[in-house]
Amino acid sequence: MSLLGNIIWLVFGGFFAALGYILGGLALCLTIIGLPFGIQSIKLGFSSMAPFGKNLVSDRDSSDLFHVIFNLIWLVLFGWEIAMLHLGSAAILAITVVGIPFALQHIKLIPLALLPFGQHLR
């Protein structure tokens, strides 16, 4: 069932959302300072291509100082905007019964969009 959900997800907007993440990540990778943030954005892009059947997993070292500092920078500069886009998409999709599973996938991506360092979908 997750294969069918992922295919429908890609056809109806998931591909373009992932493409936005990946292109934004590539742009961030052009600078040395933006490199870790670009890598996380690309990671988010690949994670958002097929979210059905995956769960959010935290790494064992997700609370170390490096991850906390970069998550705070990410949250202030990029994370809250991306999370609001996922929340808005979820609200629009939740209007119809057919869109509810896709709204739940957007809600699943919100914590990853807010604090991507030390987390991933598996």
Steps between C-alpha positions, in 0.01 A plus 500: 500500500789738569626454142167620361493790747854603403417489128190715549703730726764551231248561222293753695767733633755297695746506212487879477537540877803271494641685201467828691688354797774361277546816291504714815755264651721522194485878517599491868789266417658771283633669811720343763286636783182363341641154428363316808161664450502410131571138582207494744272660241597236243438233765155648559436492126575131471300427815199686368498305174362186664370565854242220512614201705781691672535625857698786648811370676743695718869415499671410826711814483212732408533700822869584476608864483567497124148382416336737748681807365433413136137413575452841665654679201289289262184566703547877491606530134313224315314253719200697612417605142522144370295371793230761432486390135453139608235605752313704238515214251373261767210732583398525135529125445309416818185666363418189295488141619728392215763757602524398866779240450702759310435762767636256758819463295545878498451502878762223528749720311452803729739388780761409241458839333538680835802312637668290229843453658511162674167376357394315187218294357556126497 
